[in-house]
Amino acid sequence: MSSITVRNLDEAVKNSLRIRAARHGWSMEQEVRQILQQTVAPEQAQAISFAERINSRFAGLNAESLPIPARQNARTPPAVDKP
């Protein structure tokens, strides 16, 4: 885990943070962690899988209308002569 120090924080902001933390029933430090986690890393809070993200990205694509190319025969592998 990493740690940071915030200097020159306005006293009114600090007091608001203290009140907000008390409302949630945890420390100011935990309150700051929650705020940062919800603000900076919203995808972690949602915890959706990679497959769900891909599905949602291409959901409106109507893939049934895309042309499917015909299959081609595989090429013949090269002959390897044994010495």
Backbone bond lengths (Angstrom), bond angles and torsions (degrees), N, CA, C in turn:
res aa  C-N    CA-C-N  psi(-1)  N-CA   C-N-CA  omega(-1)  CA-C   N-CA-C  phi
1 M - - - 1.445 - - 1.522 109.63 -
2 S 1.299 115.77 146.37 1.455 122.13 178.88 1.521 109.62 -102.94
3 S 1.315 114.72 164.41 1.458 119.14 175.58 1.516 108.68 -136.82
4 I 1.335 115.29 152.96 1.456 121.40 177.33 1.519 109.01 -133.74
5 T 1.322 115.27 159.37 1.460 121.82 175.84 1.518 107.73 -121.57
6 V 1.314 116.65 132.84 1.461 121.28 178.38 1.516 107.62 -109.96
7 R 1.305 115.21 116.65 1.468 120.40 -179.57 1.522 110.05 -102.32
8 N 1.324 114.89 160.95 1.473 123.05 175.84 1.527 112.46 57.07
9 L 1.318 116.13 38.89 1.456 121.65 176.89 1.517 108.77 -80.12
10 D 1.300 116.09 130.97 1.460 121.24 -179.46 1.532 109.32 -60.72
11 E 1.311 116.38 139.13 1.464 121.82 -177.20 1.530 111.82 -61.09
12 A 1.337 117.42 -35.47 1.463 120.94 179.05 1.535 110.55 -65.54
13 V 1.329 116.55 -38.15 1.464 120.78 178.00 1.520 109.90 -66.27
14 K 1.321 115.97 -42.27 1.465 120.30 179.23 1.524 110.85 -62.40
15 N 1.322 117.13 -42.78 1.468 120.84 179.49 1.529 111.10 -65.40
16 S 1.322 116.28 -40.41 1.469 119.77 177.73 1.520 110.58 -63.85
17 L 1.316 115.60 -38.41 1.455 120.83 178.27 1.526 110.86 -65.14
18 R 1.306 116.10 -41.88 1.472 121.05 178.66 1.539 110.40 -62.48
19 I 1.330 117.00 -42.69 1.468 121.49 179.91 1.537 110.12 -66.30
20 R 1.312 115.30 -43.60 1.470 119.81 179.39 1.528 111.07 -62.07
21 A 1.324 116.54 -41.63 1.470 120.94 178.33 1.522 110.73 -64.26
22 A 1.314 117.11 -41.88 1.463 121.14 179.67 1.530 110.54 -63.70
23 R 1.336 116.44 -37.82 1.457 120.23 177.85 1.525 111.78 -61.73
24 H 1.331 115.43 -36.53 1.458 119.58 179.46 1.525 112.56 -85.49
25 G 1.312 117.15 -10.97 1.460 120.72 176.77 1.516 114.13 80.69
26 W 1.333 117.58 27.72 1.456 120.09 175.70 1.515 111.22 -138.88
27 S 1.305 116.64 179.81 1.463 121.73 -175.03 1.533 111.18 -73.87
28 M 1.318 115.33 164.84 1.458 120.18 175.50 1.527 110.28 -62.48
29 E 1.308 115.77 -37.33 1.464 120.61 179.38 1.536 110.74 -61.43
30 Q 1.323 116.32 -44.39 1.467 120.48 177.90 1.518 110.48 -66.06
31 E 1.308 117.13 -36.92 1.465 120.97 178.36 1.529 110.29 -61.95
32 V 1.326 116.28 -44.30 1.468 120.38 178.53 1.527 110.17 -63.09
33 R 1.334 117.18 -42.03 1.465 120.05 177.65 1.532 111.02 -59.37
34 Q 1.316 116.66 -43.90 1.466 120.89 179.41 1.526 111.44 -62.98
35 I 1.326 116.51 -44.65 1.472 120.68 179.99 1.517 110.14 -61.54
36 L 1.326 116.98 -46.44 1.461 120.30 179.94 1.518 111.57 -64.38
37 Q 1.310 116.53 -42.70 1.460 120.23 -179.09 1.523 111.11 -63.35
38 Q 1.311 117.83 -41.90 1.459 121.36 -178.91 1.524 111.87 -73.26
39 T 1.331 117.15 -28.99 1.453 120.72 -176.32 1.520 112.87 -89.83
40 V 1.310 116.92 -45.34 1.460 121.15 -173.07 1.515 112.31 -87.26
41 A 1.292 118.25 -33.55 1.462 121.38 -175.81 1.524 111.65 -123.00
42 P 1.349 118.02 63.92 1.468 118.46 -178.28 1.514 113.56 -66.78
43 E 1.335 118.63 -27.68 1.461 119.86 179.38 1.520 112.00 -67.98
44 Q 1.309 117.49 -31.70 1.460 119.70 178.05 1.522 110.36 -67.83
45 A 1.312 116.83 -35.64 1.465 120.23 -179.48 1.527 110.78 -67.49
46 Q 1.352 116.73 -35.24 1.454 120.19 179.44 1.516 111.76 -75.81
47 A 1.304 116.76 -33.07 1.469 123.80 176.94 1.524 112.45 52.52
48 I 1.334 116.70 51.44 1.450 119.22 175.44 1.523 108.54 -93.22
49 S 1.288 115.88 150.36 1.461 120.54 -176.67 1.521 110.92 -76.89
50 F 1.316 114.77 164.22 1.461 120.94 178.24 1.531 110.49 -59.71
51 A 1.324 116.59 -42.67 1.465 121.02 -179.85 1.528 111.08 -62.36
52 E 1.313 117.34 -39.54 1.470 120.38 178.52 1.524 111.35 -66.70
53 R 1.336 117.04 -37.18 1.470 119.91 177.25 1.519 110.84 -65.99
54 I 1.331 117.28 -42.51 1.467 120.75 178.61 1.530 109.45 -63.97
55 N 1.316 116.85 -44.32 1.466 121.22 -179.83 1.527 111.20 -60.53
56 S 1.317 117.50 -43.45 1.465 119.87 -179.38 1.528 111.59 -69.69
57 R 1.327 116.69 -31.15 1.471 119.86 -179.82 1.521 111.37 -68.07
58 F 1.341 117.47 -37.68 1.453 121.51 -176.80 1.532 112.48 -106.24
59 A 1.307 118.26 18.63 1.463 122.04 -175.16 1.528 112.52 -61.77
60 G 1.309 119.61 -38.53 1.463 121.37 -177.09 1.506 113.80 -90.56
61 L 1.303 118.73 14.97 1.457 122.18 -172.74 1.528 113.97 -81.97
62 N 1.216 126.02 -8.64 1.463 126.08 -179.48 1.527 111.00 44.85
63 A 1.306 115.85 62.64 1.466 122.39 -175.46 1.519 112.72 -64.84
64 E 1.326 119.13 -19.81 1.454 121.54 -179.32 1.530 111.24 -64.80
65 S 1.327 118.14 -24.87 1.463 120.65 -177.60 1.527 112.88 -88.95
66 L 1.312 118.61 -3.92 1.460 121.13 179.54 1.528 110.19 -74.93
67 P 1.351 117.05 138.51 1.467 118.60 178.68 1.530 111.34 -71.08
68 I 1.313 115.58 139.61 1.463 120.77 177.86 1.522 107.30 -105.92
69 P 1.327 118.46 118.27 1.464 120.23 -178.39 1.527 111.28 -67.40
70 A 1.336 114.84 150.60 1.464 120.16 179.10 1.526 109.03 -68.25
71 R 1.322 115.33 148.53 1.470 120.12 178.58 1.514 109.79 -73.50
72 Q 1.305 115.09 147.90 1.459 121.08 177.87 1.515 108.52 -113.40
73 N 1.330 115.35 152.86 1.457 119.31 176.63 1.522 109.71 -68.81
74 A 1.310 115.26 146.02 1.465 119.75 177.27 1.517 108.84 -71.21
75 R 1.301 117.31 148.26 1.463 119.53 -179.49 1.538 109.12 -74.96
76 T 1.303 114.29 156.90 1.460 120.84 179.60 1.522 108.62 -75.55
77 P 1.318 117.79 131.62 1.467 118.38 -179.44 1.515 110.76 -67.94
78 P 1.317 117.30 150.30 1.465 120.14 179.92 1.518 111.31 -65.03
79 A 1.324 115.62 147.94 1.467 120.73 178.20 1.517 109.21 -78.27
80 V 1.290 116.15 134.10 1.457 121.73 178.68 1.518 106.27 -114.93
81 D 1.321 115.30 113.46 1.465 119.69 179.76 1.521 109.50 -81.79
82 K 1.300 114.76 136.09 1.468 119.46 177.64 1.528 108.09 -89.03
83 P 1.330 120.05 131.00 1.470 121.23 -179.82 1.503 112.97 -74.64
